[in-house]
Structures are given as structure tokens and as C-alpha cells.
């Protein structure tokens, strides 16, 4: 979906003239095109504060025009439209004209930058050096979009998945990480972002420096800004719009960089999702009961070794083939 189509869809949803499928399409687009997140936030603010009111002058001019047509007998069969109906028409025109003006001016002032896209499939991790010297470690099953050369005023990247950033400090050129459900603004710092959809959360943990964490609420409420410093972590629950800020263990949060997996009373279903992403082999369950088993541990082993250890802690059966792992009772 291109930018103009996205803006048209947003306006349709915000004005209430949409179908359930169009609302689902908007949410899906925000997840697959995190670069549209700032546009969506700006349009939410515009719609909440700039809703145009019917213009009395427009109503009078429309009525006068109709009077002239009626008096000249050009359309004798047409009924005179009451002033209150012109009021509704004028309101719709005002909304449409205002929205079109916003689209034209915004599209002209915000040209789309061509982005490089780095995608890691499941089972693959990588590191990237951006044009400003920022180091990025990108987890498996994750995608990062970024400019080959950042513009003079800001540095913006778009993340779907998980990454650890060590941002090169440039006081006059802030660095922003945009995800489908929020934004992190920094100048120079090191931090981890986890935006994997299956977690139902957006998490940011700061190792050094300071960041501004701005969640993108699913409602039209104004976004909040949470400032996080060394060893602080914010967890945004996407379903409830709740944000919890606490103490971070950044060594654990970024342990995945070295292939270390850490679980704290996680369900086996959650662990299987992590194993599948980390090692790239699909896992299927043949028991709903086994999915609910919980485990705690630190692992830096092969996938089969981890399953063997877990199965001995709380028993389950599993089989491994070249292309699939199955788990049952």
C-alpha cells in the first residue's frame, strides 16, 4: 500500500465511513509498514483537534445558488433543499477539503525516502553498521529498514522484530526507531527493543544513556512519553494500552545476541516459539496440556539439547526430523 492509499484509508476509518475489513486492513498495514506510524499519530492529533465546523457563509452561498436556479426555472421538478441539509453538505465538504489539503501539503513536505531493507529469516542473526556509525544487532525473524545515508536533521529506522542498538552520538541529529506500536527517540545510547507480535507487547530496555519511549495507543488518546535511563525498562501492553516501567536486566535482554536463551517460568508454547525463531525449524504440538508446562532456565545449547533438558525436568515426548519437531505427551 502506498502513502496516498494509506492516508485515504486512515481518513475513512477516522470519519467512521469504513467497513470492519477496512479497519482490519489499517491495523495490518501499521504492522507491516511501521514507517507509516508517525503519519498515523499525526493524523490522530489532527482529527481530534482540527475537526472543521460547518461554515454559515458556505451554507448561504449554496442556498443562494439554488434559489437562482429555482427562480430561472432551469429545473422546475427539483425540490428546494432546506438550509439545514445544506449545513450537513457544507460540513462534509469542509471535512473533505480539509483532509485533502492535509494530504497534499503533507505529501509535498514529506517526500518518501528510499529505504534499504534487511530481513533475517528464522534461524539467522546478523549485525549492521549504519551510515552514521550506529551498530545494530538484528535478531532472527526480524526486519530493519533504514536509509543508505541519513538526512541532515534526523536519523530514522523502522523495526519489525527485535534488535539491539548502540547509537552513535550526534547531539544535533536525533535517532528514532519506529515500530508498529510505538517509537523510541535517542541521541546516543545503547538499548534493546523487542516488538515480536507474538508477545503482545512492545519492550524497550536501556543499557546506557537515555531514551524517550512513545507508545502508539490503539485508541485516539494523546500519546504519552516515558523517559528511560540506565537499567530501566518499559513494557507496553498493546491490548490494554498499559505501560509498565521497571528495572531492567539488560544482560538478559540482549543475551540473544550471543545465542543465549533465558526463560523465567515461560510456557512451553512460548519457549517453542523462541526456539523456532532462533533455530529455524518448525515445532508442532500434539497436546494442549503440554503447551501449558512452565520452565525456567538459561540455555546456550542446540535445539535438541534444550528440548532434552526440558523434557527431563517435566516430562513430555518429542520427535525430531530434518524439517520438523513434534511435541506431545
JOKA-V177142 format. One record per backbone hydrogen bond with DSSP energy under -1.0 kcal/mol. NH is the residue of the N-H (numbers start at 1). CO is the residue of the C=O. Records with the same first field share a line. If there is no record, write none. Layout:
NH=CO ; CO
This chain:
6=2
7=3
8=4
9=5
10=6
11=7
12=8
13=9
14=10
15=11
16=13
17=12
23=19
24=20
25=21
26=22
27=23
28=24
29=25
30=26
31=27
32=28
33=29
36=33
37=34
40=36
41=37
42=38
43=39
44=40
45=41
46=42
47=43
48=44
49=45
50=46
59=55
60=56
61=57
62=58
63=59
64=60
65=61
66=62
67=63
68=64
69=65
70=66
71=67
72=68
74=69
78=75
86=82
87=83
88=84
89=85
90=86
91=87
92=88
93=89
94=90
95=91
96=92
97=93
98=94
99=95
100=96
101=97
102=98
103=99
104=100
105=101
106=102
107=103
108=104
109=105
110=106
116=146
118=144
120=142
123=277
124=121
126=138
128=136
130=134
133=130
135=166
136=128
137=164
138=126
139=162
143=160
144=118
145=158
146=116
155=174
157=176
158=145
159=178
160=143
163=193
164=137
165=191
166=135
167=189
173=170
175=186
176=155
177=184
178=157
179=182
183=214
184=177
185=212
186=175
190=208
191=165
192=205
193=163
194=203
195=161
199=196
200=197
202=236
203=194
204=234
205=192
206=232
207=190
208=190
211=228
212=185
213=226
214=183
216=181
226=213
228=211
231=206
232=229
233=246
234=204
235=244
236=202
237=242
238=200
241=237
244=235
246=233
248=231
253=249
254=250
255=252
257=254
258=255
259=256
260=255
261=299
263=297
266=295
268=293
269=291
271=267
272=268
273=269
274=270
275=271
276=272
277=273
278=274
279=275
280=276
284=325
286=327
291=287
292=289
293=290
295=266
297=263
299=261
306=302
307=303
308=304
309=305
310=306
311=307
312=308
313=309
314=310
317=328
319=326
321=324
325=282
326=319
327=284
328=317
